[in-house]
Each structure stands twice: as structure tokens, then as C-alpha cells.
Amino acid sequence: ENGIEEKIHVQFMVDKKGKVKQVQVSKSATKELDTEAIRVISLLPDFEKPGKKDGKTVNVWYTIPVSFKLE
């Protein structure tokens, strides 16, 4: 495991109530790292201000990179 550096892209939705839902990997590395990235993103606290469009609360999709560096 030493010297492993990987970047995974994780996609998730913040629903109208500010909850993180539908966490999935859009750019994979290994099964173990993918699972850990999903676990970490799933632990995000609820968002206080969900997305809005034209004054209405809407679901919003995000894609973020998760970097791993194992030494």
C-alpha cells in the first residue's frame, strides 16, 4: 500500500431537505478506495441551505474529487 496516490470522483445529490443522497463513484480507482470515498461522502452533515432555482427548493448534483495518498 505504500506510495499509492489515487484520485476518485464522487457524485452525489443534495435533496430538497439538504440531505446527501445517491452517492456514487464516477471515476474509479480500486474497489477498496471507491468504498471508502463513498463512506466518507455519505457521512457529510445535512446542508443547511438546499439549492434553489426560481425561488423553489430543488435537488442539486455535485461531483467532487477525493484524493488518497497512502504512505
C-alpha positions in Angstrom: 0.0 0.0 0.0 2.9 2.4 0.4 3.2 5.0 -2.2 -0.3 4.7 -3.6 -1.8 8.0 -4.8 -5.3 8.0 -6.4 -8.0 10.5 -7.2 -11.6 9.3 -7.3 -14.5 11.4 -8.5 -17.6 11.0 -6.4 -21.0 12.2 -7.5 -23.9 12.8 -5.0 -27.2 14.7 -4.7 -28.2 17.1 -2.1 -32.0 16.8 -1.9 -34.6 19.5 -1.2 -34.3 18.9 2.5 -30.4 19.2 2.4 -29.7 15.5 2.8 -26.9 13.8 0.9 -28.3 11.0 -1.3 -27.3 8.7 -4.2 -23.6 8.7 -3.6 -21.7 7.0 -6.4 -18.3 6.9 -7.9 -18.0 8.5 -11.4 -14.2 7.9 -11.8 -13.0 4.8 -10.1 -9.6 3.6 -8.7 -9.8 0.4 -6.7 -12.9 -1.2 -5.1 -11.5 -0.5 -1.6 -10.8 3.2 -2.2 -14.1 3.6 -4.0 -15.9 2.1 -1.0 -14.0 4.4 1.4 -14.8 7.5 -0.7 -18.5 6.6 -0.7 -18.4 6.1 3.0 -16.8 9.4 3.8 -19.1 11.4 1.5 -22.1 9.6 3.0 -21.1 11.0 6.4 -21.4 14.6 5.3 -23.8 16.5 7.6 -27.1 17.8 6.2 -26.8 21.0 4.2 -28.5 24.0 5.9 -29.4 25.7 2.7 -30.5 23.3 -0.1 -30.3 24.5 -3.7 -32.9 26.9 -5.1 -34.0 27.7 -8.6 -36.5 30.4 -9.4 -37.3 30.7 -5.7 -38.1 27.0 -5.4 -36.1 24.4 -3.5 -34.5 21.8 -5.9 -32.2 18.8 -5.8 -28.6 19.6 -6.7 -26.0 17.2 -8.1 -22.3 17.6 -7.2 -19.2 15.9 -8.4 -16.1 16.3 -6.2 -12.6 14.7 -6.3 -11.4 12.7 -3.4 -7.7 12.2 -3.2 -5.9 9.3 -1.4 -2.2 9.2 -0.5 -1.2 6.1 1.4 2.3 6.2 2.8 
